[in-house]
Amino acid sequence: MTEALLAAMLRQTLLLSLAIALLGVARPLLKRLGAGAVYAAWWIVPALMLTPLLPRPAQEPLYVMLQATNAPTTATLPALPATAASADAIWLALWVGGSLLVTTVQAARQWRLARLGIQLPAGSSPALVGLWRPRIALPADFERRFAPAERELIFAHEQVHRERLDNLWNLLACTLTALHWWNPLAWWAARRMRADQELACDAAVLASRPGDVADYSRALLAAHDLTAHGAPLASRWGTAHPLVERIAMLNRLRPLNRRRRLLLATAVATASALAYAAEGRPPAGKGLIQLELKVERSQGGSTSSRTTQTLRLVGKDGERMGLRLDPIATDQPNWTTEPLSIELRPRQTGENQVLIETRVSHGKPSVELGHPSVATAWGLKARIEFDHPDTGEKFSLELTPSAVPADFKPPARQPVKPPQ
């Protein structure tokens, strides 16, 4: 369970990093489409991260295309590195602990801002605060700092935030940074998304008020030294965004028309479809399961007296597979391991779940070491450990199930020669 959860979180990190990298590469092109297009392109982040939740078809699309072109059926997305079984719980605890710490800090910031109500201290930035019923909070020196025309534009700016549900996007960004607190790309993306959000609001306001560019610029200049509260559910007028870039955008307004929306939607859908296809497993051979088996034996707990064997087995779903490992001579004096008999019965219990029943015996005469069952998933290893009750030898099995490619062919049996 711990390993499966850790693997799922790592896959989400991979998809998040992939989405941010795509946005970084496409950013110069998106800027040509305008500030609204740059902000709308952030849809690609939740779109890619939700692809693992989509149902998988019986025939994986990527592998159908690869088979049609006679290309090798290798997954496009890289495989996630496997972690040691003993370290999974530690890494998961560190991950969850960091997420809880970041969430606590963000919640404290939001609580402090909510306590102030709609009247903020002088020198603060006007902001739309809250999620369900957002309200506009103004600093005590709001009327003294801004002229009437500038105040009207600020209210229009915050109204755009309200209509676009921007605080909901801010909550999503806060959640992703808390879940992926160790990933610097997540923090960069959160800051960049908030900056693009402000640029998009500026463009939306001036699209309906093209004659107010001068007043809007003066309002931005008057807010350059305002304090921006770092609460997650607050869309601010004054931000840490470079003021020069924000004012420069006012001179190249490009509305997000229907054609640009269609272009962005097509790009996001295409990227999501490619990620979805790349996540699929190779088509499995009918009723077959492949097991990678790593057998480790040691004596007296010493790492120097340790032997390891790795095998790959293919058998039918639900049928037993048996193998016998002959004695192994080691470098240690007076230690030659006895034969080891292993019986395995893998059985697929769900779309991604595999139950493996085991029975392990050792030596002559045979001494049964145990017969546990372990549940795992495709591509995730399960570890079983045994101790010999008499000799003190230690045994461990690492089992990694995987689907068998549809074009798998069992090796041909060698003909048995009759005795001469």
C-alpha positions as CSV (number, residue, x, y, z in Angstrom):
1,M,0.0,0.0,0.0
2,T,2.8,2.4,0.9
3,E,4.7,1.7,-2.2
4,A,1.7,2.0,-4.4
5,L,0.8,5.4,-2.9
6,L,4.3,6.7,-3.2
7,A,4.5,5.6,-6.8
8,A,1.2,7.4,-7.6
9,M,2.5,10.6,-6.0
10,L,5.7,10.3,-8.0
11,R,3.7,9.9,-11.2
12,Q,1.7,13.0,-10.3
13,T,5.0,14.9,-9.8
14,L,6.2,13.7,-13.2
15,L,3.0,14.9,-14.9
16,L,3.1,18.3,-13.1
17,S,6.7,18.8,-14.1
18,L,5.9,17.8,-17.7
19,A,3.0,20.3,-17.9
20,I,5.2,23.1,-16.5
21,A,8.0,22.3,-18.9
22,L,5.5,22.4,-21.9
23,L,4.3,25.8,-20.7
24,G,7.9,27.1,-20.4
25,V,8.7,26.0,-24.0
26,A,5.5,27.4,-25.4
27,R,5.6,30.7,-23.5
28,P,7.2,32.8,-26.3
29,L,4.4,31.7,-28.7
30,L,1.7,32.2,-26.1
31,K,2.8,35.8,-25.5
32,R,2.1,36.5,-29.1
33,L,-1.5,35.5,-28.5
34,G,-1.9,37.9,-25.6
35,A,-2.0,37.9,-21.8
36,G,-5.4,36.1,-21.8
37,A,-4.0,33.2,-23.8
38,V,-1.0,32.9,-21.5
39,Y,-3.3,32.6,-18.5
40,A,-5.7,30.2,-20.1
41,A,-2.8,27.9,-21.1
42,W,-2.5,27.0,-17.4
43,W,-5.4,24.6,-18.0
44,I,-2.8,22.1,-19.2
45,V,-1.7,21.5,-15.6
46,P,-4.9,20.0,-14.2
47,A,-5.6,18.4,-17.6
48,L,-2.4,16.3,-17.6
49,M,-2.6,15.5,-13.9
50,L,-6.1,14.1,-14.2
51,T,-5.2,11.7,-17.1
52,P,-4.4,8.8,-14.7
53,L,-8.0,8.9,-13.5
54,L,-9.4,8.3,-16.9
55,P,-10.6,4.7,-17.7
56,R,-8.2,2.7,-19.9
57,P,-9.5,1.1,-23.1
58,A,-9.1,-2.6,-23.9
59,Q,-6.6,-1.7,-26.6
60,E,-4.1,1.0,-25.6
61,P,-4.0,3.6,-28.4
62,L,-0.3,4.2,-28.4
63,Y,0.5,0.5,-28.8
64,V,-2.1,0.1,-31.5
65,M,-0.4,2.8,-33.6
66,L,3.1,1.5,-32.8
67,Q,2.1,-2.0,-33.9
68,A,0.6,-0.6,-37.1
69,T,3.9,1.1,-38.0
70,N,6.0,-1.9,-36.8
71,A,7.6,0.3,-34.3
72,P,9.0,-1.1,-31.0
73,T,6.3,-1.0,-28.3
74,T,8.2,0.9,-25.6
75,A,6.5,3.3,-23.2
76,T,7.0,6.9,-24.0
77,L,7.0,8.1,-20.4
78,P,10.0,7.0,-18.4
79,A,9.5,4.4,-15.7
80,L,9.6,5.7,-12.2
81,P,12.6,4.6,-10.1
82,A,11.8,1.9,-7.6
83,T,12.5,2.6,-3.9
84,A,13.7,0.2,-1.3
85,A,10.8,-1.4,0.5
86,S,12.2,-0.5,3.9
87,A,12.5,3.2,2.9
88,D,9.1,3.6,1.4
89,A,7.4,4.5,4.7
90,I,10.1,7.0,5.6
91,W,9.9,8.8,2.3
92,L,6.1,8.9,2.4
93,A,6.2,10.2,6.0
94,L,8.7,13.0,5.0
95,W,6.5,13.9,2.0
96,V,3.3,14.1,4.0
97,G,5.0,15.9,6.8
98,G,6.3,18.6,4.5
99,S,2.8,18.9,2.9
100,L,1.2,19.4,6.3
101,L,3.8,22.1,7.2
102,V,3.2,24.1,4.0
103,T,-0.6,23.7,4.4
104,T,-0.4,25.0,8.0
105,V,1.6,28.1,7.0
106,Q,-0.8,28.9,4.1
107,A,-3.8,28.4,6.4
108,A,-2.3,30.8,9.0
109,R,-1.7,33.5,6.4
110,Q,-5.3,33.2,5.2
111,W,-6.6,33.3,8.7
112,R,-4.7,36.5,9.5
113,L,-6.0,38.2,6.4
114,A,-9.6,37.1,7.1
115,R,-9.4,38.6,10.6
116,L,-8.8,42.0,9.1
117,G,-12.2,42.0,7.3
118,I,-12.7,44.5,4.5
119,Q,-10.6,47.2,6.1
120,L,-6.9,46.5,5.6
121,P,-4.0,48.5,7.1
122,A,-2.7,51.5,5.2
123,G,-0.2,50.6,2.6
124,S,-1.8,47.3,1.8
125,S,-2.9,46.2,-1.6
126,P,-6.6,46.1,-2.5
127,A,-7.6,42.4,-2.8
128,L,-10.5,40.1,-3.5
129,V,-10.6,37.8,-0.5
130,G,-12.4,34.6,0.0
131,L,-13.7,31.7,-2.1
132,W,-17.5,31.1,-1.6
133,R,-18.5,34.7,-1.1
134,P,-15.4,36.7,-2.0
135,R,-15.3,40.4,-0.9
136,I,-13.2,43.3,-1.9
137,A,-10.9,44.4,1.0
138,L,-9.5,48.0,0.8
139,P,-6.6,49.6,2.6
140,A,-7.3,52.5,5.0
141,D,-5.5,55.0,2.6
142,F,-7.3,53.8,-0.5
143,E,-9.2,57.0,-1.3
144,R,-6.1,59.2,-0.5
145,R,-3.8,57.1,-2.7
146,F,-6.0,56.6,-5.8
147,A,-8.0,59.1,-7.8
148,P,-11.7,58.4,-8.5
149,A,-11.0,57.2,-12.0
150,E,-8.3,54.9,-10.8
151,R,-10.5,53.5,-8.0
152,E,-13.1,52.6,-10.6
153,L,-10.6,50.7,-12.6
154,I,-9.4,48.8,-9.5
155,F,-12.9,47.8,-8.7
156,A,-13.4,46.6,-12.3
157,H,-10.1,44.6,-12.0
158,E,-11.3,42.9,-8.9
159,Q,-14.7,42.2,-10.5
160,V,-12.9,40.3,-13.3
161,H,-11.1,38.2,-10.6
162,R,-14.5,37.4,-9.1
163,E,-16.2,36.5,-12.4
164,R,-13.3,34.2,-13.4
165,L,-13.2,32.4,-10.1
166,D,-9.5,33.3,-9.9
167,N,-9.4,32.5,-6.1
168,L,-10.3,28.9,-7.0
169,W,-7.3,28.7,-9.3
170,N,-5.2,30.2,-6.5
171,L,-6.5,27.5,-4.1
172,L,-5.5,24.8,-6.7
173,A,-2.0,26.4,-7.0
174,C,-1.7,26.4,-3.2
175,T,-2.7,22.8,-3.0
176,L,-0.2,21.7,-5.7
177,T,2.7,23.5,-4.0
178,A,1.7,21.9,-0.7
179,L,1.6,18.4,-2.2
180,H,4.8,18.9,-4.2
181,W,6.6,21.2,-1.7
182,W,10.0,19.7,-2.6
183,N,9.7,20.4,-6.3
184,P,11.0,23.8,-7.2
185,L,9.0,23.8,-10.5
186,A,5.8,23.8,-8.5
187,W,6.8,27.0,-6.6
188,W,7.9,28.7,-9.8
189,A,4.7,27.7,-11.5
190,A,2.5,29.1,-8.7
191,R,4.2,32.5,-8.7
192,R,4.2,32.6,-12.5
193,M,0.5,31.7,-12.7
194,R,-0.4,34.5,-10.2
195,A,1.5,37.0,-12.3
196,D,-0.2,35.8,-15.5
197,Q,-3.5,36.1,-13.7
198,E,-2.9,39.8,-13.0
199,L,-1.8,40.4,-16.6
200,A,-4.9,38.7,-17.9
201,C,-7.2,40.8,-15.6
202,D,-5.5,43.9,-16.8
203,A,-6.1,42.9,-20.4
204,A,-9.7,42.0,-19.8
205,V,-10.5,45.4,-18.1
206,L,-8.9,47.4,-20.8
207,A,-10.5,45.4,-23.6
208,S,-13.8,46.9,-22.5
209,R,-12.2,50.3,-21.6
210,P,-9.6,51.0,-24.3
211,G,-9.6,54.7,-23.5
212,D,-8.5,54.3,-19.9
213,V,-5.0,53.1,-20.5
214,A,-3.4,56.3,-19.1
215,D,-5.5,56.1,-15.9
216,Y,-4.7,52.4,-15.6
217,S,-1.0,53.0,-15.8
218,R,-1.2,55.7,-13.1
219,A,-3.1,53.4,-10.8
220,L,-0.4,50.7,-11.3
221,L,2.3,53.3,-10.6
222,A,0.5,54.4,-7.4
223,A,0.4,50.8,-6.2
224,H,4.0,49.9,-6.8
225,D,5.0,50.0,-3.1
226,L,1.9,48.4,-1.6
227,T,2.1,45.4,0.7
228,A,0.7,42.2,-0.8
229,H,-0.6,39.8,1.8
230,G,0.6,36.3,0.9
231,A,-2.7,34.5,1.5
232,P,-3.7,31.9,-1.0
233,L,-7.3,33.0,-1.4
234,A,-6.6,36.6,-2.3
235,S,-6.4,38.1,-5.8
236,R,-4.5,41.4,-5.3
237,W,-4.2,44.6,-7.3
238,G,-0.6,45.1,-6.3
239,T,1.7,42.1,-6.8
240,A,5.3,41.2,-6.9
241,H,5.0,41.1,-10.7
242,P,7.6,43.3,-12.5
243,L,5.9,46.7,-12.9
244,V,7.7,47.4,-16.2
245,E,6.4,44.3,-17.8
246,R,2.9,44.9,-16.5
247,I,2.7,48.4,-17.9
248,A,4.4,47.4,-21.2
249,M,1.6,44.8,-21.7
250,L,-0.9,47.7,-21.7
251,N,0.5,48.9,-25.0
252,R,0.0,45.5,-26.8
253,L,-3.4,44.4,-25.8
254,R,-4.6,41.3,-27.7
255,P,-8.1,40.0,-26.7
256,L,-8.7,36.3,-26.3
257,N,-11.1,35.8,-29.1
258,R,-12.9,32.7,-30.2
259,R,-10.2,31.6,-32.6
260,R,-7.5,31.8,-30.0
261,R,-9.6,30.0,-27.4
262,L,-10.1,27.2,-30.0
263,L,-6.4,27.0,-30.7
264,L,-5.6,26.8,-26.9
265,A,-8.3,24.2,-26.3
266,T,-6.9,22.1,-29.2
267,A,-3.3,22.3,-27.8
268,V,-4.4,21.3,-24.3
269,A,-6.5,18.4,-25.5
270,T,-3.7,17.2,-27.8
271,A,-1.1,17.3,-24.9
272,S,-3.5,15.5,-22.6
273,A,-4.3,12.8,-25.2
274,L,-0.6,12.2,-25.8
275,A,0.1,11.9,-22.0
276,Y,-2.9,9.6,-21.6
277,A,-1.7,7.3,-24.4
278,A,1.9,7.3,-23.1
279,E,0.7,6.2,-19.6
280,G,-0.8,2.9,-21.0
281,R,0.8,-0.4,-20.4
282,P,1.8,-2.7,-23.3
283,P,-1.1,-4.9,-24.3
284,A,-1.0,-8.0,-22.2
285,G,-0.8,-11.5,-23.6
286,K,-4.1,-13.3,-23.0
287,G,-4.0,-14.9,-19.5
288,L,-0.3,-14.5,-19.0
289,I,1.6,-12.8,-16.2
290,Q,5.4,-12.1,-16.1
291,L,7.2,-12.2,-12.8
292,E,10.7,-10.8,-12.1
293,L,12.0,-12.7,-9.1
294,K,15.0,-11.7,-7.1
295,V,16.2,-14.2,-4.4
296,E,18.6,-13.1,-1.8
297,R,20.2,-15.4,0.8
298,S,22.4,-14.5,3.7
299,Q,23.9,-16.1,6.8
300,G,24.3,-14.6,10.3
301,G,23.1,-11.1,9.1
302,S,26.5,-10.5,7.4
303,T,26.5,-8.6,4.1
304,S,29.6,-10.4,3.0
305,S,27.9,-13.8,3.2
306,R,25.1,-13.0,0.8
307,T,24.1,-14.5,-2.6
308,T,21.6,-13.1,-5.1
309,Q,19.9,-14.6,-8.0
310,T,17.5,-12.9,-10.4
311,L,15.1,-14.8,-12.7
312,R,12.2,-13.9,-15.0
313,L,9.2,-16.2,-15.2
314,V,6.1,-16.2,-17.4
315,G,3.0,-18.2,-16.4
316,K,-0.7,-18.3,-16.8
317,D,-3.0,-16.2,-14.6
318,G,-4.1,-18.2,-11.6
319,E,-1.8,-21.2,-12.3
320,R,1.1,-22.3,-10.1
321,M,4.7,-22.0,-11.2
322,G,7.4,-23.9,-9.4
323,L,11.1,-23.7,-9.5
324,R,14.1,-25.2,-7.7
325,L,17.3,-23.3,-7.1
326,D,20.3,-25.5,-6.7
327,P,22.9,-25.1,-3.9
328,I,25.2,-22.1,-4.4
329,A,28.8,-22.3,-3.3
330,T,30.0,-19.0,-1.7
331,D,33.3,-17.4,-0.8
332,Q,32.6,-18.0,2.9
333,P,34.3,-21.1,4.3
334,N,32.1,-24.0,5.3
335,W,28.9,-22.4,3.8
336,T,27.2,-23.9,0.9
337,T,23.5,-23.0,0.6
338,E,21.0,-25.8,0.4
339,P,18.4,-26.2,-2.5
340,L,15.6,-23.7,-2.4
341,S,12.1,-24.6,-3.7
342,I,9.7,-21.8,-4.6
343,E,6.1,-22.1,-5.7
344,L,4.3,-19.1,-7.0
345,R,0.7,-18.5,-8.1
346,P,0.1,-15.0,-9.5
347,R,-3.5,-13.9,-10.0
348,Q,-4.9,-10.7,-11.3
349,T,-7.5,-9.3,-9.0
350,G,-8.3,-6.0,-10.6
351,E,-7.3,-3.7,-13.5
352,N,-3.9,-3.0,-11.9
353,Q,-3.8,-5.3,-8.9
354,V,-2.1,-8.7,-8.7
355,L,-2.2,-11.2,-5.8
356,I,0.8,-13.5,-5.5
357,E,0.6,-16.7,-3.4
358,T,3.9,-18.2,-2.4
359,R,5.3,-21.3,-0.8
360,V,9.0,-21.6,0.0
361,S,10.9,-24.7,1.2
362,H,14.6,-25.2,1.9
363,G,17.1,-28.0,2.2
364,K,17.0,-31.7,2.2
365,P,14.9,-32.9,3.8
366,S,12.6,-30.0,2.8
367,V,11.7,-27.5,5.6
368,E,8.8,-25.2,4.7
369,L,9.8,-21.6,5.5
370,G,6.3,-20.1,4.9
371,H,3.5,-19.6,2.4
372,P,2.3,-15.9,2.6
373,S,0.3,-14.1,0.0
374,V,1.2,-10.5,-1.1
375,A,-0.9,-8.0,-3.0
376,T,0.9,-5.6,-5.4
377,A,0.3,-3.8,-8.7
378,W,1.8,-3.9,-12.1
379,G,5.4,-2.8,-12.1
380,L,5.6,-2.5,-8.3
381,K,7.7,-4.9,-6.3
382,A,6.6,-6.9,-3.3
383,R,9.1,-8.2,-0.7
384,I,8.9,-11.3,1.5
385,E,11.4,-12.3,4.1
386,F,12.0,-15.7,5.8
387,D,14.2,-17.0,8.5
388,H,15.3,-20.7,8.7
389,P,14.3,-21.9,12.1
390,D,17.4,-24.2,12.5
391,T,20.4,-22.7,10.6
392,G,19.7,-19.0,11.1
393,E,19.9,-18.3,7.3
394,K,17.8,-15.4,6.0
395,F,15.9,-15.4,2.7
396,S,14.1,-12.6,0.9
397,L,12.1,-12.7,-2.3
398,E,11.4,-9.6,-4.4
399,L,8.5,-10.1,-6.8
400,T,7.6,-7.6,-9.6
401,P,4.6,-8.5,-11.8
402,S,4.2,-7.1,-15.3
403,A,2.0,-7.6,-18.3
404,V,3.2,-9.8,-21.0
405,P,3.3,-8.2,-24.5
406,A,0.6,-9.5,-26.9
407,D,3.3,-10.7,-29.3
408,F,5.1,-12.8,-26.7
409,K,6.1,-16.3,-27.9
410,P,7.3,-18.9,-25.4
411,P,10.7,-20.3,-26.3
412,A,10.6,-23.5,-28.3
413,R,11.2,-26.7,-26.5
414,Q,14.4,-28.5,-27.3
415,P,13.8,-32.0,-28.7
416,V,14.8,-34.7,-26.4
417,K,17.4,-37.0,-27.9
418,P,16.8,-40.7,-27.3
419,P,19.5,-42.5,-25.4
420,Q,22.2,-44.1,-27.5
